[in-house]
Amino acid sequence: MTKQISAGFRKKRRATFFLLLLLIGPVFVVFTVFVILPVFQAAAYSLYRWNGLGPPTDFRGLQNFVVLVKDTIFQKALTHNILIVVFSLVVELPIALSLAIIVGRGRLKLAVFFRTFFFLPFVLSEVITGVLWQFIYQPQYGLINSLVKTFSPASHVIAPLGDPSTVFWAILIVIIWKYFGLHMTIYIAGLQGIPSELEEAARIDGASSAQVLRFIVLPLLATTIQITVFFSIIGSFQIFDLIWAMGQGDPVNGAETMVTYLYKFGFQRFNLGYGSSVAVVIFVICLTFSIVYQRLLLRERQG
Amino acid sequence: MMAVTTYRRQVVSSTLKYAVCVVVFIVIAVPLYIAIFGGMKSMGELQTAPLSVPLPLVTTMYTDLLLSHVGSFWRDLGNSLVIGAVTLFLDLALCSVAAFALARIKFRLSGLIYNYFLLGLLFPLAVAILPLYLTLRTLGLVNSYWGVILPQVAFQVPWNIVLLRGFFQSIPRDLEDAVAIDGYGPLGFFFYAVLPLSTPILATAAIIALVASWNNFFLPLLVFNDAAKFTLPMGVMDFMGQHITGWNIILAFLTLAMIPAVALFIFAQKYIVAGLTSGAVKG
């Protein structure tokens, strides 16, 4: 009797096991092979000098990292990434939040139209955006130069993307142009989750618009803001497409970022060991930041 | 008296808000306008009157591109469509069943496997790209559609699992019991009850995967070296390289390349916004 039960039980367990294997197995394999393994492989390759042909044998320890950290071009790239983070946080997100407050709540006519339209740049691919702005900045035909000529006919032709001292800032404007709409949309979704009774109650108690904003809307939006900050920082460390489409980080590495550096030195020159050390640095930065950020937020919530 | 000042203040405030919106509108609209009409201008007009509406409209550049006399718009579009469609299909097929198992079947490793997938959120494509290229080379997938499709599917997995598992968990237990009484096991429950109920969330996941695939540039850049396989973003870069002095026709190509994404956005706006904001707002 007990034997029968346990045999039946075992059979059922085996059936469940095969079912799970069928359901989870394929995605598990694809995910492991293409997402998880490469990161560990990169960590291993970063210790070698290797051109990717045959097995890596020329073990160099941490030498790749030493060379990397000392390389002024990499330092430049890292600085650019950090600047993108800073400007995303102090320019892009505040713009996004202000616009969300303007078109996301209240009774502005056309709000829905503006909301939709402001999201449009995010829908365009990075490459299309980049090439379009290459034209806007183009010294002969571009809009920027037409404007300059209209307002001061005597001035020289400017080429924002052709000058290593301006190329980064010119691209930074495009980054904000392209991505503010995403953050605005996320804030609008957050705003719509705030019950209108709260705001009405505060109004009845005599609160001004500014007070409602300061004491009700912003505190309730805190979690949403924290998440956009998080994704915006992580995204800033990984930026590639837009930079590549607007001059590949050049001239003279004027707009180099860590990932364009990785692509140039790791892939184009086939220094897979050295390129992997760049990947490891990017990974460690993102991981450390994620952990620290979550710790800070947790502490804040508990404290 | 007080009512009057409040009213006046409201008028001032909403005028200000409109002013801000109009400025932002112009900043976004002007580049798009220039692309659309720049594709209908001669190079001379492009230089002297960048903001004018061209008269007469020169549509030959658009027709040349659409008839494939110049460039390979339709081929690039076709490649993007094939890669996007297969990515989307595989993503949904693989992730929906796995998310279902993680949401509705009790087993010991469930939590661990879920966290394993979550780990992927911290693994950016850029970090994996060099070993990924070697893996694709070993598997013989360089310069093949699958070399782009499989990694794209894989990198979408964590987002899909989070999105779908959360939704599947919210389906009431009673429904599962009711289906069980009719003699169906977990698979019957999945196909006859869960899937039909999940169309909105599946649409959201599908659109997100499609948009990611459509805009992907980094992966095709590594994988494809044969122009016959180029997707639209690759095609745009390639076209620009070949016509570097002909900005008017580049703008025409850009405009055509924009249309599918913008059209998709207009038709599926609800799902796109839902997908992008679901994770962020719930937190």
Interface residues (C-beta under 8 A of the other chain):
Chain A: T16 L19 L20 L22 L23 I24 P26 V27 F28 V30 F31 V33 F34 V35 I36 L37 P38 V39 Q41 A42 Y45 G52 S98 L99 I102 V103 G106 L108 L110 F114 T116 F117 F118 F119 L120 P121 V123 L124 S125 E126 V127 I128 V131 L132 W133 Q134 F135 I136 Q138 Q140 Y141 G142 L143 S146 W177 L182 T185 I186 A189 G190 G193 S209 T223 T224 Q226 I227 T228 F231 I234 Q238 F240 D241 W244 A245 M258 V259 L262 Y263 G266 F267 L272 G275 S276 A279 V280 I282 F283 C286 L287 S290
Chain B: S13 S14 K17 Y18 V20 C21 V24 F25 V27 I28 A29 V30 P31 L32 I34 A35 G38 M43 L46 Q47 P50 L51 L94 C95 V97 A98 F100 A101 L102 I105 F107 I113 Y116 F117 L119 G120 L122 F123 P124 L125 A126 V127 A128 I129 L130 P131 L132 Y133 L134 T135 L150 P151 V153 A154 F155 V157 P158 I161 P186 L187 V211 W214 N215 F217 F218 L221 L222 L232 P233 M234 V236 M237 M240 W247 I250 L251 L254 A257 M258 A261 V262 L264 F265 Q269 I272 V273 L276 T277 G279 A280 V281 G283
